[in-house]
Amino acid sequence: MSLATADSAVIHKDQEVDSDGDIASPTDSLCDVCKDLNLSPSRFIVLPSDNETQNKPHDPNINMGTVKDIRSRSHCPFCRLILVALGGKEVPDEEDGKDVSVVMSWSTDGIRPDVNQPWNHIPQIRTLNPYAQKGKGEYVGSRRLNLFPEITLLANDSPTDLKAFFVRPIRDDCIDFSVVRNWLSLCERYHGESCNKSKLLNHEIINPTDEIPSFRLIDVDSNCLVLSPPQCRYVALSYVWGKKADFFRTRSDIVNELEKSGALLRPEFYDGIPMTIRDAMQVVREIGLQYLWVDSLCIVQDDEVGSKAEAMAKMDLVYGGAFVTIMAASATDVTAGLPGVRSGTRGEGQPIEEIMPGFRLAFKPKYQDYIKDAVYYTRAWTFQEQQFTSRSLIFIGGQVVFNCGQADQWREDVVCEDKRIVSKQLKAPEINNIGNFEGLLQSYSDLSLTYESDIYNAFTGLSRYFQSELKTNLCHGMPGLYFDWFLLWYPLHEQRRRKLAPSWSWSGWIGQSWPRMWDWYTRKIDKIHGAQQTRTWIIWYHRLAHDSTKCIPILPPNENNNNEQSDRESKTRSQARNFYGGHVRDRFPFDCSKTLPSDRTLDGAPEYYKDTLNPTPGSGFLQFWTVSVMLSIKPATSVAKPGPANRPPRLGIFGRDSERELGTLYLTSEWCAIDGNVGGTHEFILLCEGREERAENQRYDEEPGWKYMIMLIEWHGDWAERVSIGCIDKHELNQTLGDGPVWKEIILG
């Protein structure tokens, strides 16, 4: 089979949408509040003559009353639709002792035509947008509510030929795959090469067998495994295995049998194939393709050190090379299947209400409304798969949704086959943007793993993206060329130690970590590299093993264009360069010239997970020289800025003047509960200079605002661990306790 050609793609401007019949109940009637809205089909369309005023509000915000009142009006179809659009049963009647009320406003959806052009004659659609509030305009904080809900007209009831962006009634029993085939054809025809390459790969994969040895696929026509034909077009499946991991998988003793035509239909094999994989095979047939990649069948699962290890390390290439990826986003495990593939499996009804004969309104859900309940979006492995796919068919909320490099979401229940939508180009992400990389780390660190030892394995493909774009290797997940400032991540929520990964990296903690250079400095990568040359002093070394004294630089000379690290101490101060190639400058009123690691072995230190992201992995223990200071910790006296409700405890940093707070830091509840930790004196090390907030008018390289970023550490014999990150003003070094600041060698695990 082959996919429908691009020339067969149809823009359905005047398509007839199947009606779903009579949906009204004999007892239905609009309540007095909804009658006063004077709803009609024509109010949901902005005609060309209205274009000059389309951005002006047609109506003020409409107060629909309290949620309790709306629930009591169950006979009113529009009130019912409002509650469904907001989140149904998840909408609270009250919050914080205040009644929750509902307010609505009008907005214009779609692509705004250029009103100044004489040929403009394209009407647009309008939507009603309900939102919940408590008291006088306060935001309702429930994450269970739907995301920016929209209510609009059913396409069948449009008083004009316009149907784009309106709601399309869908089949109750199963997916109409002719719609899906049309999406794929439209993407090929109008988006072309922009959707053939993953945004996170530096090249298009033409022939996967050249890059992934022993690359097998399921031939859904012959129902067997095959070695990938040259330059073949295939579909990949992204799904969660779940706890039911005893399903059928390819083993080395049966792989030859599975390569025989019809093997996957034999009862001894077929009966063990879970429903999600069976459904995926059917989807491939329905969209006119022949080959499917599924990890459990296409990777020989007991070949741990051979093809399995190699394939798992190249998930970015597998998903980046797929023509389209099937995402089983609503499935809790591999047995759940794909909603809508088989008759009667949609599981979700379409929210449509008849306001009056010939006039129906519907809620336009987004697939993001279902993410809050989806296990799929909490898993580290599937996160990487999502990032690398160029096109996806997302099975969630009882429907299938199409995404690609230029389509946000084409849905079964929204008429999107319109040239204005199909040809719309999404804004390409900015390349010189550190936020792209910090965002990936932030998202990934919040995800779960069945096996904690996969913390690096599930990040392998993303690490290659980091290496390709940032031109540097990762050290336990931290980019070497920006090492000092990536160390300054904060916890967004309570975290727990992942004890078999280093504490200084996000990988050493379970819970979301927030690298935030884009927030306090700038998003521009080139500016960051230049600033680190003047704002840092530590020469970072990585210990190779506990029983060895050998250390290597985190940043090899060929990456930082610097002199050999071992030559540093033999050079004069005027010649010496810092870690990032900047001229060394005197910062502290004592001798800081010693930077080479001393010869030391470690006894009793833990063995961390192997750093599979680095071609020359070290032990995870850093060895370096920096300034050490003693400060005390006690309850903060300053007021915390707004932030997540479940942030970890916030404490203050104090020095000689025990009444004056020098800074704050966030700590785990477990650490605070240990006797003496709060109110005691602790050791901090100076990491680099940084900021708490971005300077105004982009004057971020000028004083004031630059501070010493400090790390609270805790010793375990010969080595220490990170506890938290804080900062103090640079002039506050004279406030430190004990003997004051000293230049000290640290081993940090």
N, C-alpha and C positions, 0 to 999 in steps of 0.2 A: 504494500500500500504506500501511497505518498500523500502528503498534505495537499489540500486544495491549493491551486496556484494562486499567486498574488492577483492575477487578473480576474479571478473569480470572486474576489472580495466585493461585497456590496455595501454601499452606504444606504441604510434604510431610512431615508428622509420621510417617506410616506408609508412606512410599513403598517400593516394592520396587526394589532396586538390582540392575542386571544383574550376574550372576556372570561371572567370567572363566574358569570351568572349572578343570580339574585343573592345578595349577602345581607339584606336588611331583615330585621326581625319585626313582626307585627306590633310589638310594644315599643319600638324605637321612636323617639321624638327628640328634637333639639331642646335643650333647656333654655330658659329665658336669657341667660348670659350669652350662649352661643347664637341664639336668634339675633341678638343685637349686633353680632359681627357682620351680618349681611353677606355671608359667604356665597360665592357663585363661581362658576368656572372661569369667567372672564377676569376675575380679580387675581388669578394666578398667572396672568400673561401681561407682559409689558410690550405694548405695540410700538412700532417705529415712531409714531407721533408722540409717544411718551418718553422717548429716549433722552430728551434734554433734561427731564426731571427725574430720571429713574434712580438717581442716587439720593434723592430727597425722600424722607420717610413719607409713605402714603398714609400711615396711621401712627399715632403715638403708641408707646408700649401699652399693651392691653392686659389688664389685671383680670385673671380668670378666677380669683378667689383662692382659698386655702386648699391644700391637697385633700383634707377631710371633706370639704364641700364637694370637690370634683369627684371623689370616690362615691359620695352619696348620690350623685346624679348618674347612676349606672345605666339609666334608660337613654342617655344622650350619647349618640355615636361619636360626636366630636370630643367630648370629655373623655370617653374611653380611649380614643386615639392619642390624646395628649398624654395620658398616663403611660401608655405603651411607649410612646416616643421618648419620654423622660427616663424610663427604666422599669415600668411595670410595678411589680411588688417591691422592688428595691427602693422606690421613692418613699422617703420617710414622711410621716405625718407631722413630726416635729423634730427639732434638733436644738440641743442646748437649752431646752425649756421653752423654745419659741416655735410657734406654728410655722410650718413651711407653706409658702404660697407659690403660685405659678403665674409668671408674666410671659407674654408673647410679643414678638415683634416680627415685622416683615423684612425680608431681604430679597435681593435678586441673585439668582444662581446663574452659572454658566459663564460664557465668554462675552464680555461686554464689547459690542461692535464700536467702531470709531464713529461717533455720532456726527462728526463734522464732514464725513464723506457723503456726497450726494447720492451714491448708489446704495447707501445703507438702508436695508429694508428688513433686517432680520429681527423678529420679535424674540423676547427673552421670557424666561419663566420666573415666577416668584415663589418663595417658600415662607411658611410660617415657622418661626423658631421659638419653641417654648423653653423656658429655663426656670429652675427652682431657686427660691431665695428664702431666707429666714429674716424676720424682723424687717428693717428698712434697707433692703438692697444688699444684705450680707450673703456671701457665697455659701451654698450648701456643700459641705466638705466630703460627702460620700463618694468614694471612688467607684461605687456600684452604678452610678447614673451613666446614661449614654452620653456620647461625646458630641456636643453641638447638634442636637437633634433637629431634623427638618421634616416638615409635613408639606406635601404638595399634591397636585392633581394626578389622577390616573390618566395615563396617556390616551386611553380609549375615549375619555370624556373631554379632550381638548377641543375648544370651539374653533381652533384654526388647524392648519396642517402641522403646526409645531408639535413635536413629540419628544425631542431631545431633552434630557434631564428629568422628564416626567417619569412616574413610576409605571413599570410594565408588569402586568399580572403574569405570574409564572405558573408552570404546571405543578399541580399538587403532588403528582406521583413521583416524578423523577426529572432530572436535568434534560433540557433540550440541547443536545450536543451540536446541533447545527449552528446554534448561537456561538458556542465555544470555538468551533472550527472557523467561523467568520471572524472572531476576534484575532485568532492567530494569523489569518490571511491579511486582515487589515494592518496588523502590526508589521508584517513583512513588507506590505505594499507601501505604507506611508512612513514607517520609521526606519526601514532599511538597516544599514550597517550599525546604527547607533544602538540597536537592541541585540546585536549578534555577539557582542563582547561584554563580559562582566565588567562593571565599573571598578571592581577591585583587582582585576588582572591587568597586567601590562601588555597583553597580546590576546588575540582571538585564537581559540583552540580549533584548528582545522581538522587535525587528525589525532584523536585522543590516544591511539595506540603508540604514537611516537613519544608521548610524555608519561603514560601510565602503563608499564609492562603488565602482561597477563590481564588485560582489561576485558572482563567478561560482561555480557549483557543478556537479558532475557529476550528471546525472539518470541513475541506474543502471537505470531502467526503459526510458527512451528512448535510453540510451547516447550521450549528447551533453552538451555544455556548455550551461548555461542561466544567465541572470541570475537571481539569487535571487528567488523569489516572496516576497511580503510575509509576514512572521511564519512562515516555514517552519522546520521542524525538520530539522537536518542533522547529519551525522557528520563529524568532522575526522580526518585521518590524520597521525600524528606518526611520523617515520621518519628514518633517516640515508641520505643520498644515496650515500655511499661514493666510492671512487675511479672507479667506472664511471659517469662523469657524461655519457656520450654518449647517454643514453636520450632518448626522445621527450618534448618539452615544447612548450607552447603558444607560438606566435610571432604577431606582429601580422599576418603575411601569410596565416595559416591559421585565425585565430580564428573568422572567419565560417563557414568550412567545418565547424569542430568544433561549431558551434551547430545543425547540421542533424541531425534525428533519425537515429540509427543510425550517425553518423559514427565513433564510437569502435570500431565493429566492422569498419570498412573496413580491409583488409589494410595499406594504406600507413600507417595510424595505429595499428591494433591491434598489429601485430607489434613496434612500438617501445615499447609500454607495458610497463614492467617488472612482474615477477610480484607484488611487494608491493602495487602499486596495483591490479592485477587482483583479487588476493585481497581487498583492502579493499572493492572494489566488490561482491564476492560476499557479504562479511560484512554489508554494508548491506542487501542483498536478504534475507539469512537472518534478520535481526532485524526485518524488516517495515518498513524505512524506504526513502526514495527518493533522498535527496540526500547527496552526499559532497563534502567540500572537500579538495583535494590541492594543495599549493603549485605543483608543476611544471606542472599542467594548468589550474588555476583562476586563476593569475597569468600575465599575458602577459609572458614572460621577457625579451623584448628592449625592453620599455618601461621603461627604467632610471629615467627622471626623472618618469614619470607614475604610472600605476596600480601598478606594481611597487614603487616606493619607498614609496607610501602604504600599500600592503598590508603590506609588511614592517615598517613602523612601527606596525602595529596587530595584531600577532600575539596580543597579550593579548585583544583583542576577538574575533578569529577563534576562538581555542580556548576563551575564556571563554563565547562564545555557542553553542558546539556542544552538542547534547543529550548526546552521548557522544563520546569520542576513542578511536580505535583506535591503540594504541601498538605498533609493530613492534619490540619491545624486544630480541628475540634476533637480529635481522637485522644482518649486518655491512655490507650495502649494499642498494640498492633492488631488486636482482634476487633476493634471497633468499626472498621470499614470507613468508606468515604460517603458522607451524606448525599443522597440524591442520585447515586450511580445506579443502584437497584431500586425498583419500584417500592414505594412505601417507606423509604429510609431518610426522607428529608429531615423529619424531626422538629421542624420549626414552621409554624403557620405564617402566612404573609399578612402583615397588619394593614388591612384595608377596611374602611368604613363607608357606608353609603349615607351621604348627607341628605340627599333627596333623589328621586328617580333620575338617572342619567348624570348624576353628579357624585363622584366618589373621590375620597381623599385617602392618602396612604402615608405612612411613615417610611422615610428613606433611611434604612439603617446603614451603618458603615461596618466593615468587617472588624474594625478596631473595637466596636461595642462588645464583641464576644471574646476579646483577648483576655479580659480580666478573669475569665473562668477557664482559660485554655492552658493545659499543662504544657503543650507544645512550646509556648512562648516563655516558659520558665527554664528551658533546658539549654545547656551550653552547646551541645553538639548541633542542635537544630538552629541555633543562632548563627553559627558559622555558615551553615548551609543556606540560610536566608540571605546572608550578605553577598554571597558569590553568585547566586542565580541571576540570570539576565531576564528571564521571563518566568512567571509562576502562575499556576492555577491553585488558588487557595480554597480549600474545602472547609468552610466554617459557617456556622449559623444556618445550616440547612441549605446552603447555596454554594456555588463556585464563583470565585472572583478572579479576574485576570489582572495581573500587574506586569509591567515591563519598564524599561528604561525611560519611556515617554508617556506611560499611562499610569495614573495614580491608582484607580481601581475601576475597571469595567465590570459591571454587575449584571446578573441575570435580571434583576428586578428594576433596573434603571435603563432607559433607552439611551445608549451611548454611541450607537452606530450613526454618527453624524460627523460630517467632515470637520466641523469646527472643533469637535472633541478629539477625533481620531488624529488629526494633524497637529494638535496642540503640543508644543515642545515644553517639557518641564525644564526648569532652570538647572543647569549642570552645577554640581558642587564645586566650590572654590578649591583649587588645588593647594595653594599656599595657605593652608588653614590647619593649625594644630588641633582645633576642636574636632575635626573629623576623626583623629586618632584617639584623643582623650575620650570622645563619646563612645567609641568602640570598647575601650577598656572599662569605662563606667558601666556600660550595659552588660558586658560579659561578666564582670566581677559579681554581679547580682544574681547570676544564674546557677542552677543546681546541676550536680553531677552524681550519677549513680556510684561511680568510683572516684574518690577525691584524687587518686593518682593520675587521672586524666586531665588535671588542671592545665597542663601544657599541651597534651595531645589534641584536645578539642580546640586549641587556639593556633594550631600549626599553620593552617592556611592564612589566617589573619596575620600571623607573624611574618609570613612572606610578603604580604602587602605592606606592612610596616617597613620591612627591610628594603623593599623596592622603592617606596616613595620617600622614606626618610634617609635612605642611603646609610644605614647603620644596622648592626646586629642588635638583638635583644639579649639582655642578661636577666634571666628569670622573669621575663615579661616586660623589662624596662629598657627603652631605647637608649643605647650607649651614648649617642651624640647629644642627647638632651637629659643626661642622667640626673644631674643635681635637681632640676626642676620637676622631673617626673617623680622624684622621691617625695615631693610635697603634697601628695594626695591626702585627702581627708575622708573619714567615714561619713556617709550620708545617713546611715542607720546603725543600730547596734551591730557589732561584729564579734565573731569568735575566731580564735587563732586556728589556722590550718597548720598544725605543728610540724608537718613534714615539708614545708616550704618556708623560705626566709621571711622574717617579720618586716623587713624594709620594703618588700614588694607587695603590691596588691594581691599577688598570688598566695601570700602567706596568711590571708584572712578570708573568712567566709562572711559575705555581706558586701554591700555596694561601696566601692571606693570611688572617690571623685577627684581625678586630676583636673586642675582648674587654671592652667596657664591662660586660657582664652578669657577667663573671668577677671583675673587680677592684673594681667599684663596686656597681651595682644594675641590675636589669632595668627599673626604672620610668622611663619616658621623661620624665615630668614632673619627677622628681627630678633627672635628668641635666641638663635645661635649666636648672634653678635653680642647680645646682652650678657649671655653666660660667660663670655670671654672677660668681662669686666666685673662680674658679680659673684665669682666663685674662686675658691682657693684649694679645695681638696683634690688630691691626686688619688683616684680610685683604683684599687687593686682587688683582684678576685683570687681567693685561695683555691688551688686546684684540688687539694685533698687534705684530710685532717692529719695524716701521718707524714705529710710532706711540708717542707718550708717554702715550696715554690709558689709564687704569686705572679699573675699576669695582669696587665692593665685591662680595665673594663673596655677602654677605647683604644684599640691598636693604633699605632702611629699612622698607618695608611688611611685610617678613617678620619683622624683629626688634623692631618697634615702637620703634625707636630714633631718635635725632636724625640728621640728615644727617651722613654721615661727614666731609664737607668742613668742617663747623662745629666739629669736635672740638677742634682746636688753639686756637680763639678763645675757648673756654669756660674758666672757672676749674676748678681740680681738683675742687672740691666739686660742680660742675655736670656735669662730663664723665661720659660713660657708656662702658662698654667694648663689645666687639663684640656681646655678647648682652644689652645693656641694663642691666647692673649698674653700680653706682657705681665709678668708677676709684679705686684705692687705691694708695698708695706701697708698692712692693715692694723696690726696689733702691736702694742708696745713691749713685745718680747720676741725671742728668736723662734721663727716659724719655718726655718729652712729645711728641717728634717722631714722628708716625705717618703723615703723608701721604706718598705716593710721590713721589719726585723725577722730574723730566723726563728720561727716558733712553730711547734706542733700543737695540736689540740687533743686533749683526752676527754672522752665522754661526750663529745658534741654529737648531735643527731645527724643521721645521713638523710639528706633531703631528696625529694623526687628528682630524677635526672632532668636537667634542663635540655629537653629535646628541641628547643627553639634556637639553640646556639650551636654553631659548628664546632666550637671548642668549649664545651660546657665546663664550668667550675663547680665548686662544692656548694655554692650559695652563701658562703661566708666572705664578707668584704673585710679588707685590712687597709687601714688608712690613718693619717694623722690629721687632727683638727683641734679646735679649741674646746675644752671641757669646762663647764661651770656648774656650780651648785646653787639651786633655787628651791623654794618651798612651794607646796601646792595646798590650796584650801578652797573652800567654796568661793565662787566668783562674786565680786561686788558689782560688776558692770551688768548692764541689761543685754540679754542675748538678742541678736537680730532675728527676724522671722525666718522660719525654716521648717523642715519636716517635723511632724508631731512626735515621732518616735526616735529622735536623735539621741545619741549616747549622752551620758552626763557631761556637763560643761563645768570646768573648774578654772580657778584663777591661778596665775603664776606671780609669786611675790619674792622680793629680795630683802636687802637689809632694812629698808623701810617697810615693815610688815603690814602697814595699812594701805600702801599704794600698790595697786594691781599693775603689773608690768605687761601682762598679756593673758590669754586664755587658751585652753586646749580641751579637746573632747577625749574622754576616756571610757573604757568599757565598764559596765556595772560590776563585772566580776573583779576587775583590778581594783576598783574603788572600795570594794567590800573587804579587801585584805587589810588586816590590822596595820596601821601606821602609814598606809599609802596616802591618805588624805590628811593633810596637816603636817606631814613630815618633810624632810629635806631630801632632794633627789638630784641625780646627775642628769644634766642636759649636755648635748653636743651641738656646736654651731655647724650648720650644713652649708649655708650660702646666704646671699642676700635675696630678698623677695619682697612682695607687697601683699597687703591684705585686700586692697581695693585698687581698681584701675584708676590711674590719674585722669583728670579731666582734660579735654581737648587734646588727647593723645600725647600729653607731655610726660609719658611714662618713664623716660630715661633721665628725668631731672628730679632732684630732691625737692620737697620732702616726700615721704611715703615709703622709702626703702627701709627695710628692717632686717635684722638677723633672724633667719628661719632656724628654729631650734628643734631638736628631737629629744624627747624624754626617753632615756634608755634604762634597762634593768639588767644587771649582770648575773650571769650563770657561770661562775668560776672564771675562766679565761676569756669568755666571750659574752657579748651583750645582745639584747633584743630591743627592737623598737617597741615603745609603748604608745606614743602619740607625737603629733607635730604641733608646734605653737610658734610664736614669734615675740620678739621684744625690740624696742627701739634700739638703734645702734649705740646711742650714748648711755644705755643702761647697763653696760658691762661692769661699771663701778658699783652696781647694786648687788652683784653676786655675792653669795655667802662663802664662808670658809676662807681659803687662801686666795680667792679670786680666780680669774681665768688662767688656765694653763694649757700649753700645747701638749697633746697626749695622743698616743697610738691606741686605736680602737679596732677590735675585731667584732664585726656586727653580723649576726646570723638571724 
